[in-house]
Amino acid sequence: MNFCSKCGAQVTLRIPPEDDRPRHVCDRCGTIHYENPKMVVGCIAEKNGQILLCRRAIQPGYGKWTLPAGYMENNETVYEGTRREAWEEAGATIQDLTPFALVNLSFISQVYLMFRARLVKTNFTSGGESLEIRLFEEAHIPWDQLAFPVIRETLRLYCADRPRGAFSFHVCDLHADGRVG
Amino acid sequence: MNFCSKCGAQVTLRIPPEDDRPRHVCDRCGTIHYENPKMVVGCIAEKNGQILLCRRAIQPGYGKWTLPAGYMENNETVYEGTRREAWEEAGATIQDLTPFALVNLSFISQVYLMFRARLVKTNFTSGGESLEIRLFEEAHIPWDQLAFPVIRETLRLYCADRPRGAFSFHVCDLHADGRVG
């Protein structure tokens, strides 16, 4: 950030009065520009014991498999965002969303919130965000071709809970080196 | 938003190619400025059956009671943010954080994530954000002097779960008119 989005003047990175960390502050109008983590919402959509994965048509992770997920938009709920992403990335309609995992990616200031959901139907098309949509048995999950560590960890937690026939709500941290804490 | 924070030129509100909603786009450098919901993290801190409330020293809600909560900062986890807010607003050290409620406030693009926590200790001082810190028995919660509907709803869910001796993870929507859905 170089300029004030309100008045167009230059900003300076400094600690405002009564604050404890540097912010971009406008030298002219005084606006303090706070920056905050972004939320990503997504789901493990299940149908007849199979789960829905999408093969990415965009970078990063082009050609690799992922769960439908993406940035929350303003003025939507976590449920609405999750359903929107399932529709945009997989042409999928989902129901019965249940919170499953919250993964902190603090090194890139992201919080992933992943739900389990019932896949009602999919048209297996994606409007350009995915190369391919497919339902996978657990035994056929392409572990070595997953797009992101956070997706691998979400699926790992899911597969660990599944034999119990009960799912917990998990909170974990994913670090830059791929370590889970 | 009027100006590009990257290059300082004017921005226009328009729908970028392959997008489906208006964004502030820079007419000069082409940067698309996405805006996303903010996460607020906070806690119900318990000690000997009592819970910690803070009386706000700032607007909005000056003089009213609230749970320690605030915007997540970049590069922190939801746990770190919750502990920081408990410290900043109540001089409180907390442990054993358990996710308790996620409240969508989509009309103001906020997501509240509230934890239950064990209050280890508090120095009952707050560094200026609170007028007063106090531990309340459930029967003495000042329901008519709470600062925000989201705090009231969080405490209502907590008091509803409590007699069962077990707490669920709740997801709900709070609307502009105060209705919970």
Interface residues (C-beta under 8 A of the other chain):
Chain A: M1 N2 F3 C4 S5 K6 C7 G8 Q10 V11 E18 R21 H24 H33 Y34 E35 N36 P37 K38 M39 Y71 M72 E73 N74 N75 E76 T77 V78 Y79 E80 P99 L102 N104 S106 F107 S109 V111 L113 G128 F169 V171 D173
Chain B: M1 N2 F3 C4 S5 K6 C7 G8 Q10 V11 E18 R21 H24 H33 Y34 E35 N36 P37 K38 M39 Y71 M72 E73 N74 N75 E76 T77 V78 Y79 E80 P99 L102 N104 S106 F107 S109 V111 L113 G128 F169 V171 D173
